[in-house]
């Protein structure tokens, strides 16, 4: 097999394993020069698109933390169709409404502030739906296995004010303040940009991350204030193997516009660092009851 063709298939194989797309789709991308074996999953080229995807990842990581994850869908999605200018995500049908209730912005009086992704709105797109980020053009398109699916959207009440319902076409002042603080008061703006790259890439690799929760769902994803990403699980894929797959998919390949940092050298086993941002992979002991013990009761 010619080397060029061999590299195309290599890129397509990694792309399929990361996104869940058919091999023929990924192979077509490789032949068209959209991906290669070093960058087998398309990145979001626009800064606003990366920001939206990063905010979604951070909110879902904390919002679904310790939740009832299904079939390894750590962020609630089963597959992705990434493009340079956008992203489509396939929702897990049992998690779809919970995903939307987690990311849509609201004022929570009990919590004492804004929850969800500031500036996020949901809009119909024909028979489908999309999450858009005001006031720009960044969007994530949602795909559901049921073509007639309509989301059960959260309402006001119980101390909650759904900002996306009240301010459909503009940001609420609380949302604007939150985004302004994130962009202007950050102690290390360069690290924020790197974390946006890393988070966006994680969202575009749902099948690869799904290996961490594929056995019985006792996986967990969370952040420390949105400044990192931690993936914990107990069974199935070994930590070193998941790290190898993620690195092979180009997760930690530093873009030219992101400066190299001392922090790019991992401090702990299972840590993937890039431009001062990082994701930590932690495989721990299993506390799930053994199948024979469950049958005995």
Beta strands, then each sheet from edge to edge (+ up, - down):
strand 1: 77-83
strand 2: 86-91
strand 3: 106-108
strand 4: 113-115
strand 5: 120-125
strand 6: 128-133
strand 7: 139-143
strand 8: 160-162
strand 9: 220-222
strand 10: 229-233
strand 11: 271-274
strand 12: 277-283
sheet 1: 1+ 2- 7- 6+ 5-
sheet 2: 4+ 3- 8+
sheet 3: 9+ 10- 12- 11+
end
